[in-house]
């Protein structure tokens, strides 16, 4: 590997350490209570290295949130076209697998009750994606209410699943959620 490849790998590793440190700290306290000093100590990097990559902790959080929303958009792009099928789409199972495998990240970004600012952003992304694909003209007020019900219901299922210790298995939760999504889709 060349020097540039090594540098890119080093940057990725540094950012990953910062992400993980921030996630751990967010399990204990709100973002506004976290200092750069404790973040860098937790990550095992210098403050100078942190400031080389980010202006402040909020910039790091913004980058983490943007990456999560991009991932969510990819899953939605795979999920929405399959909404008419009977079987649970693989993208929905992938989503629940992701939530299960990344519980700390989800709690940090979505909040313990799944009612954070990031959750509101994620709901908005999902709603726009669904409206754009299912009712391209923006839909009637009735369709918009049904979609809001479906999106909030999905997040409610996830919150309840988290509260129950991520039981049942992700594939079963995907199946339960898929039944609810299809029931609402029939009314659109």
FENCOR-V618121 format. One record per backbone hydrogen bond with DSSP energy under -0.5 kcal/mol. NH is the residue of the N-H (numbers start at 1). CO is the residue of the C=O. E is the energy in kcal/mol with one decimal. If there is no record, write none. Layout:
BEGIN
nh=(NH/NH)
co=(CO/CO)
e=(E/E)
END
This chain:
BEGIN
nh=(6/7/8/9/10/11/12/13/14/15/16/17/18/19/20/21/22/23/24/25/26/27/27/28/29/33/34/39/40/41/42/43/44/45/50/51/52/53/53/54/60/61/62/63/64/65/66/67/68/69/70/71/72/73/74/75/76/77/78/79/80/81/82/83/85/92/93/94/95/96/97/98/99/100/101/102/103/106/107/108/109/110/111/111/114/116/120/121/122/123/124/125/126/127/128/129/130/131/132/133/134/135/135/138/144/145/146/147/148/149/150/151/152/153/154/155/156/157/158/159/160/161/162/163/164/165/166/167/172/173/174/175/176/177/178/179/180/181/182/183/184/185/186/187/187/188/188)
co=(2/3/4/5/6/7/8/9/10/11/12/13/14/15/16/17/18/19/20/21/22/23/24/25/25/30/31/35/36/37/38/39/40/40/46/47/48/49/50/50/56/57/58/59/60/61/62/63/64/65/66/67/68/69/70/71/72/73/74/75/76/77/79/80/82/89/89/90/91/92/93/94/95/96/97/98/100/102/103/104/105/106/106/107/111/110/116/117/118/119/120/121/122/123/124/125/126/127/128/129/130/130/131/135/140/141/142/143/144/145/146/147/148/149/150/151/152/153/154/155/156/157/158/159/160/162/161/161/169/169/170/171/172/173/174/175/176/177/178/179/180/181/182/183/184/184/185)
e=(-2.3/-2.4/-2.5/-2.3/-2.4/-2.5/-2.6/-2.5/-2.5/-2.8/-2.4/-2.4/-2.2/-2.8/-2.7/-2.3/-2.7/-2.7/-2.3/-2.4/-2.6/-0.9/-0.7/-1.4/-2.0/-1.4/-1.6/-2.1/-2.9/-2.2/-2.3/-2.1/-1.4/-2.1/-1.9/-2.8/-1.4/-1.2/-1.0/-2.7/-1.4/-2.5/-2.7/-2.0/-2.3/-2.8/-2.5/-2.1/-2.0/-2.6/-2.3/-2.1/-2.3/-2.4/-2.1/-2.1/-2.6/-2.6/-1.4/-2.0/-2.8/-0.5/-1.4/-1.8/-1.5/-1.0/-1.5/-2.8/-2.0/-2.2/-2.7/-2.7/-2.5/-2.3/-2.8/-1.5/-0.7/-2.5/-2.5/-2.2/-2.6/-3.0/-0.6/-1.1/-0.8/-0.7/-2.0/-2.0/-2.7/-2.7/-2.0/-2.4/-2.5/-2.8/-2.6/-2.4/-2.8/-3.0/-2.5/-1.5/-3.7/-0.6/-1.5/-2.2/-2.5/-2.4/-2.4/-2.4/-2.4/-2.5/-2.4/-2.9/-2.7/-2.3/-2.3/-2.1/-2.3/-2.4/-2.1/-2.6/-2.5/-2.5/-2.6/-2.5/-1.5/-1.9/-2.6/-0.7/-0.5/-2.2/-2.4/-1.7/-2.5/-2.7/-2.4/-1.9/-1.6/-2.6/-2.6/-1.8/-1.9/-2.7/-2.0/-0.5/-1.3/-0.8/-1.0)
END
